[in-house]
Amino acid sequence: MVRPVGFPMPISSNVRKWYDTIDKLPKGAKILIDMGYSGGAEAEMAPYAVAVQHHIFKKGGLKSIFIAMHVEGPTLWRKMMGEVTPDQYGAKYGIDYIMIGYVAGVETAMAAIGKDFRKTVPVDYNGDPLEKFPIMEGIKDATSFDLLISYTVAGDIGEGWVRQWIPSYRTPYLLGCVASMLAVMEPFARAGQIVSLVAGADSAQYELLVGKPSRGVRSADVMTATHVLLLAFIIIGNIAYWKRKMSGG
């Protein structure tokens, strides 16, 4: 827990596809990122979001426009960005990233910002007009974005982006969700409406890909070490059992 070892682990095809999708984006590409998870799921979802943001800032030249479909999104965004520390990459608020804030309505909000972004949300979460930020130049509607990312714990959010954006705008969509949602969202991924579907618990894999081992790797290391310890106890128990049996005990 104190110092993650980073035990070897396979990288799943979905995590690799997520990484490659971001890595292939051209300089200047604009990404709409939905902070759609709650505080109760922070431990599962935040490490993945942190690892992905490290990747985005590390690659450089990509614009991150954050929005929240969950009321706790802006608060959790501040915590997440505190772990990322954009300054280490020279990323500046309003130039490389921005937080629009919570937009109520879920699918109604998704449809509205897809049709007219500025009319729906004219200010950022601090109340400053979007016109003052260079990052917002050229952003008018859903067609202004090269990629859509959503981190969520809610099916109406995960499915909502599919219904409101994919058929109409064909925006490439990456979805990170709690593990319990995977079975529900898998049909959309198989239909090609989601480019890559992952669980927040896959964060260790992404941390290793970007070379930033943190909470995800720590959790994976604890799980691995616990299983190794359990196997060791089973082996020791069996040796003791057979030794006693062979000695007539």
N, C-alpha and C positions, 0 to 999 in steps of 0.2 A: 504493500500500500504506500509506503514512504518513498520508495524508489522503484518504479516499474522496470521490470527486466525486459519485457517485449518478447515473450516466448514466440517462436515461429508459429504462424497460422496461415491457412490458405486464404487468398483474396477471392471472394465470390465474384461470379460474372456480373451480377447486378451492381456491386460496388465498383468494379472495374469500369463498367459502362458509364456509371455516374461520373467517375473521375475523368474518363476520356471525353465525355460530352463537354465538360467545362474546359478541359485542356485544349480542345479544338476550337474554342470560341475565338474569333478574331479580335484584335485590339479595338477597343471602343465599344464592344458589345455590351448591351444593357440587359441586366438580369433583374426580374421582379421576384423578390423573396418574401414569402408569406410566413410570418411568425405565428403559426396557428396552434401552438401547444400551450398547455396550462402549467402552473407551478407544480402540480402533482406529478407531472410527467417530465419535469425538468431533468432529473437524474438520468433518464433514458434518452431524451431527445437532444438536450443541449450539447453533449460531447460531439455528436455527429455534426450539428450546426457549426460548432466551433472549428472542427477539422475542415469542413468545407470552406468556411470563410478564410481560414489560413491559406487554403489552396487558391482561392480567388485573388486575395491580396498578393500572394507570393507570385502568381502568374503575372499580375500587373496589367494595367490597361483596360480592366473590366469595371463596369459600373454597377454597383449594388443598390437597387432601390427597394428598401424594406417597407413592408406594409403588414398590418396585423389583422387577421380575421378572428382572432380570439382576444378578448378584452385584456388579458394579462400579457399579451404580446409585447407591447412597448417596454414594460418592466423587465421581462425576460430577455429582451433584445439588449438592454443596457448591461445586464449581467453577462450575457454571451460576448458582447463586444469588449467587456472588461477583461475577459479571458483571452481574447484574440489580441488585444492591444494593437490597433491599426497603426499607431505611430511607428512601430518597429518596421513597417513596410513603407512608411512615408505616405500612407493613405490619409486623405483629408475629408472631413465632413463637408458635404455640399459639392465636392468635386469628384470623389471616388465612391462615396456612399452617402445615403440619406435615409432617415426613418420618417415615413409619412404619418404613421400612427394607426390607431385602431379605427376601423371603418365598420360600423354596424350594418347588419343585414345579410351577411354571408352571401348567398347566391345573388341576391338583389344587388349587393355591393360589387360582387365580381362582375356582373353584367354591366353595371354602371361605369366602373373604371375601364372596362374593356371598350365601351363605346366612346366615352369622353373622360379621360383621366383628370384633366385640369378642372373641369366643371364639377366633378364628383369630390375631388380633394384638392382645393386650391392652396392649402398651406401644409407645412410639415407638422410634426408632433409638438414642436415648440411654438407653433402659431405664426411662423415666418412664411411669407408668400413664396411659392415655389419658383417664381420668376427670378428670384435673387440668386438661385443656385445653378451653377454651370452644368451640374449633372443632369438637370431636368431639361436641358436644351434638346428640342426635337421630340420630346415625349408627349404624344397626343392621345394615343389609345393603345389597344392591345398589340397592334401591328408594330408599335415602336420598340417592342421587346424581342430580344433574340432567344431568351430562355425564361421559363417559369419554374421556380422552386417553391415547394410548400413543405413545411414541417408541421405535422398536425397530429392531434389525438382524436379528432372528430371525423366521422364518416361524411357528414354533410359538407365539411370543408374539402376533404380529399376528393369526393365525388363531384362537388360543386364546381371546382376548377375544370374538371373534365367536361361537364355539361355546358358551362358558360363560355369556355375559351377554346377547347380543342376542336369541336365541329366547325365553329365560325372562323377561328383565326389560325388554327394549326400550329400554335406555339409549342415548341418542344417542352415537355413537362417532366420534371424530376420530383418524385414524391418520397419523403421520409416520414414514417409513421410509427406508432407503437406496434409492437409485435402482434398484438391481438387483432390489429386491423388488416394484416397481410392477406388473410384468406378472402376478406371482403373486396380488397382492391386488386387482387391478382387478375381477375377477369379483364379489367381495364388495361392492365399491362400486357396481357396476352393478345388483346385486340389492337395493340400498338398505340393506344391513347396515352399511355405513360411510357416514357423512354426507359426509365429505370425506377424500380420500386424497391426500397430498402427499409429495414427496421432500424430504429435509433440504436439498438443494441449492436449494430454492425460498426459502430464508431471506431472501435479498435483497428479494424481493417483500414479505414480511411486515414486514421492517424499515422499508421505505418506507411501508407502510400505517400503522404505529404511530409513525412519525417518529423512529426510533431506528437510523440507519445505523451498522452495525458490521462484524463479520467477514463477514457475507453480502454486503453491498454492496461491501466491499473486494474480495472474491473475484470478484464479478460485474464490477466495474470493471476488474480485471486481465485477465479474459477478454475483455471488450469492447475494451480498449486493445490487447491482443495481436492480436486479429483486425483491428483498424483498421491497426495497424502492418504486419501481413502483407499486407493489401490495398494499402497504400502501396508496399511493396516490389514487389509484382506489377505495379502501375502503372508504377513507375519502371523496372523491368526491361523492360517492354514498350515504353516510350518509347525507351529506349536501343536496343533491338533494331530497332525500325522506323526510327529515325534512322540507324542504321548501314546498314540494308538499303537505305534510300532514297539514301544517299550512295555506294552501290556497294560497301560493305564486306562 
